[in-house]
Amino acid sequence: MNVRERFVATLTFRPVDRPPLCEFLGYWPETVQRWYGEGLPLGMSVAEYFGFDEGLTPSPWRAESQISFSTSGLTDWGGTVPIDFGPIPRFGPIVLSEDEHYRIVIDELGIKKKFIKRRMSGMPQFLENPVKDESDFERYKKRFNPKDKRRYPLNWIDEVISSYNKSTQPLGIRFPGFFGFARNILGLKRLVISLFKNPEFIKEIMSFWGDFICSTIEEALSKLNIDYVASWEDMAYNRGPHISPKFFREFIQPEYKKVSELLKTHGVEIFMVDSDGDMELLIPPLLEGGVNCIYPLEVQAGMNAVDIRRKYGKRLAIIGNIDKKALIAGPEAIEREVRSKVPALIREGGYIPGVDHEVPKDVPFKNYVYYIELLKSIYSEL
């Protein structure tokens, strides 16, 4: 099987020669820099060193804006179609102030952020969001014309489209999710308060984003053989979701249904959601909305892929859930973690092993080597 066939077959519970071998969420840049001093050949990618399935492991050097709004194409992450979901024109980046330690900027979305200059990765401090009320949103959404030609590559021509369809890498679309978009423009506190105090405003935002996403991706869906669509949400933390299942069903689920119905008409079988934290309470409404795969299932938030599989069976495919702290601890912890999950899950199908977030810089290269060799050994036993 080629990588594309293997990826789709795995996540749709079809027979497969083996699961994909990859690190679906990738690595901190500092992690790879550390590993270059611990045995990874200088300049070689982690995917190349370990012989990963091509196109499923993102580059650690991708920009934050690429994660949030657009992608840089086939070479960055698994044949992701380079659609721009961001504001056009952008708000920034604009540097407002800077000293020896910090930089305060207005980013591309219009969010005011404070960055620690010596860090290459990690979360900035969010200081101010661009939308505070309905009038702000009316101005804001003018930058989101789904039919703007700049949303697709300059070389969006028949020959390029044909090359996408012939690719042996999985072909996907990744878009900012509904909670994620609303949180980015409003801020988390204003968003959750508005669910109670101004629910019609939140419904307007969600409906706008659903219509925008559907209209924007229609071009790709009509011309490409899309294998999967993924949304980024981050709508939970270590004690549960930021939004209740009731509110999810009222405000967000209709938009997931809107997107999933569109995907069905174009034959797309895999609809993923990426969210950190404890997402378990939101799995039923996500399934009802047409989602059938989640990742990365953070262990520190209490997520356990074996328990999730027991509850939801083949209705839900899973990526991730290997505890990053086990990789930090060493071989004995890695053995316990991997063998308690991976063999049973890959026998059932619908599972791609992976670390439960980007691999942090605390993981020694020798421990990661041990982890990958263990996975290869388990795969060979199939």
N, C-alpha and C positions, 0 to 999 in steps of 0.2 A: 504494500500500500504506500502511496505517497503521503506527504504530511497533511495535505488537505483532506484526503479521504480518511486518514486515521483520526484527525481532529473531529470531523463531523460524525463519523461512526461512533467514536467514544462518547460524545456528548448526547447522542440520540439512542444510546443503549443498543447499538447494532454490533454484530461480530467484528472483531478487530484483531490485527496481529499482535499489537501491544498498545498501551496508552501512549500518548505523546510524551516525549521527554523534553522538558523545558522549565523555565522559571517565569511563569506567566506575568507576574508583577515586576520582575526584574530586581534591580539592586540600587542602593544608594551610590552616588558617584564616589563617595569616600571609601565605600567597601571595595570597589574595584581598584582604587588607588592603593589601598592597603595590600590587596592581594598581589599587585605587581611587585611588591617587596617581599612576598612570602612564597613565591613559586609560580604564579601565573606569568607566562612569558610577556614581556613588555610589549604593549600595543595589540596583543591578541584579545579578542572578545571572550567572555566566559562561555558563550554559546559555542564558539568554534573550538575552544579547548576541550569541552566535554562532549562534543559531537551531538549537541542538541538538535532536535527537529527544527529545520530552518524557518525563521519568521515568526516564532511564537514567544520569543524572549525580547522585551523592549530594551533599547539602548539606555544605559544609565545617564546619558548626557542629554536626553531630551529636555526641552524647556518646559517650565510649568504651564505656559500658555498652550503648549501642544497637548498636555494632559486635559486641560480644561475645555478648550474650544476647537482645536483642530489637530491634525496629525501631519507628520512629515512624509507619509507615504509608505510604500511597500518595504523599504529598507529599515524602517523604525520598529514596526510592531505588527507582525502577522498579517501583512497584506491589508492593513487598514486603509480604507479609501480616504484620501486627503480632502475631506470636506471641512470647510471653515464654519463653525457654529458660533463664532464670536461676533461682537459688535463691529459693524463696518460703517463709518471709520472707527478705529480703536480710540480709546480714551488716553492711552499711554503706551509704554511707560514714560512717566515724567518724574524726575527726581526733584522732590520738594526741599529736602535738606539732607545733609550728610556730615558725619564726623568720623573720628577714627574707628568707632565701633559699630555704628548703626547707619542705615540708609532708609529714609522715608520716601515712599513713592506712591504715585497714582498708577495702578496697573492697567492692563488692557481693558479690563471690565469696568474701570472707574472706581475700584476699591482702593482706599488709602491704607497702606500697609507699612509696617516697620520690620526691616530685615536686619539680622545680625550679619555683618559683612564677612566674618571669617568662616561662615558655614556655607557649604555648597548645597545642602539639602535641609529638610525639616520645615516646619510650619513657621510663617511669619506671624507677627501680631497684627490682627485686623483692627484698624483704628476707626474707620468710617466707611459706610456703604453708600452707594450712589442713589438708592431709591428710599425715600422716607414716606411718601404718600402717593395718591393717585396721579397728581399732576406730574410728579417726578417720573412715574412710570410711563405716562403718555409721551413724555419727551424721550425717555430711554428707549422705548421699543421701536422708535423710528430708525434706529440703527440695525434693526433685525429684519431686513427685507429678505425673505427666503429665496427670491428669484434673482438676487444680485449675482451677476456673472462671476464675481470674485470669490464666491463660495466654493467653486470648483477650480481645479488646476488650470493654468493657462494652456497646457497641452492636452486638454480634454477633447481628444479627437478619436476617430474610429480605431486607428492603429493602437493607441494607448488603451482604449476600452477593451479591445480584443486581447491585448497582452494581460490585462487583469483577469479576464475570463479564462485564459489558458494557464494561469499561474498554478503551480503545485502547492502554493501556500494557501491557508484558509483566507478567505476574503470577507472582511467585516466592516461594519460601520460602528463607530463609537461616538456617543453624543452625551452632553451634560444632562443629567436627569432632572426631574421636576422639583423635588425637594432641594437638590443641589443648586439649581438655578435660582430658585426663590431665596435660598439662604445666602447665596453670593450677593444678590442685589439688595436684599433687605437687612441682612445680618440675622443670626440665629434668634436673638432675643426678640427683635421686632417681628420676625416671622411667626414664632410660636404664640406670641401675644395676639397677633392679628388673626390667628385661627379662631380666637374667641371674640375679639372686639370688632374685627372687620372681615368676616368670612367671605363676603362677596368680592372683596378686593383680592383675596388669596385665590378664589376660584377664577377670577379674571386672569391672574398671572399664570396659573396652571393651564388654563384653556389656551391662552396665547402661546405658551411654550409648546403645548401639544400640537397645535396647528402649525407652528413654525417648524418643528421637527419633521412632521409628516410631509409638509410641503417641500422642505429642504432636501430630504432624502429620496423623494419620489424619482428624481432624475437618475440617481444611482441604482435604485431598485429596478427601474424600467430597463436599464441598459446592461447591468452587471448580474452575474450569478452570485448573489450574496449568500454566504454561508451562515453568518451570525450578525446580530446587532447587540450592542452592549451599551448600557447607560451607567453613568457614574453618579452615585447619590451621596454616600457618606452621611447617612441619616440615623446613625446610632452611635452609642458610646459603650463603655464597658458594663453598664448596668441596664442596658436596654435601648430601644429606639427613642429618638427625639419626638416622635409623633405616634399617637396611639393607633391601633388597628382601625378603630372607629373613624378617626380623622383621616387615616390613609384611604379608607374606602370612600369617604365623602369627597375628599379634595384631590387625591392623586390617582386612585385606581381608574377613574374614567379616562384619564389621559393615557395610562398604560394600555387600557383596552383599545383606545383609538390607534395607538402605534401598533399593537400586536395584530389587530385586524388588518391593517395595511400590510404588515409583514406576511400574513397568511396569504393574501391575494397574490403575493409575489413569490411564494414558495419558500420563504425563509423559515427554517425549523428551529433555530436556536436564538433565544432572546435572553440575554444575561443582565444581571444587575451586580455592580461592584459597590460594596459598602463595607466600611470598617464597623467595628463594634458588634454588639449582640443584636442580631437582626431576627432572631427566631420568631418573635411575635408577629413580624410582618411577612413571614413566609406564606401563610394562607392567603392574605389579600394580594400578594404578588402573584401567586399561582392563579388566582381568580382573574387577575389582570392580563394573563397571557405569558408571564415570565416563567421560564423553565430551567434556569441555571443561575446560581449565585456564587460569588467569591468575594474575599479570600477566606472567610470564616475564621476570625481572629480567636485564637485559643485563650488569650488573656481575658477576653470578654465572655468566656464560657461557651463558645461555639464548639461543637463536636460533630465532625462529619459522620461518624458511625451512628450517633443518635439521630441526626437529621435524616440519614438514609432509612433508618428503622421507621421513622414517622411518615416519611413522604415517598418512599420507594422510588419507582422509576418516573414519577412525575417531576422530579427535580434532579438535575445534574449538578455536580459540585466541582469546584477547582480550589485547591489550596489546603488550609487547615493543618499544615505541618508547623509545629511550634518553633518560632525563631529562637526562643530561649533554650530549646534542646540543642540547636546547632551551636549556640554559644557555649553550652555546658560541656559538650564533647561526645565521644563515641558511645558510651554507655547510655546516655540520655537519648541520643539519636536513634539507637537500636530500639529502645522502648517506644519512643514516639512513632517511628515509622512502622514498626511491625504491629503495633496496636491498631493501625488504621489502614495502611496501604494494601496489604494482600487481600483482605476481605473486600474492600471497596473496588479494587480493580477487577476482581473476579465477577462482581455484579455489573460492572460497566458504569458509564456515566460519571467517571471520576478521573481528574487529572491531578496528580500530586503536585504540591507546590508550597513554598513557605507562606505563612499567613499574613504577609505584607511584603513590601520590598525588603530584600535581605540587608540588614543593618551592618554598620561597620564593626560591630562587636564580634562578628562571626569570623574566626580564624580561617584562613584558606584551607588548612589541613582538615578542619572539621567539615567544611563544605565538600571537599573531595571525598571524605568518608561517606557523607550523606548521598552524594550522587552515585558513588560506586555501590552503595547499598540498594538504591533504587534500581540500578541496572541489574543487580543480582536478582532482585525480586521479579523484575520483568522477565529475566531469562528462565525463571521457573514456571512461567505460564504454560 
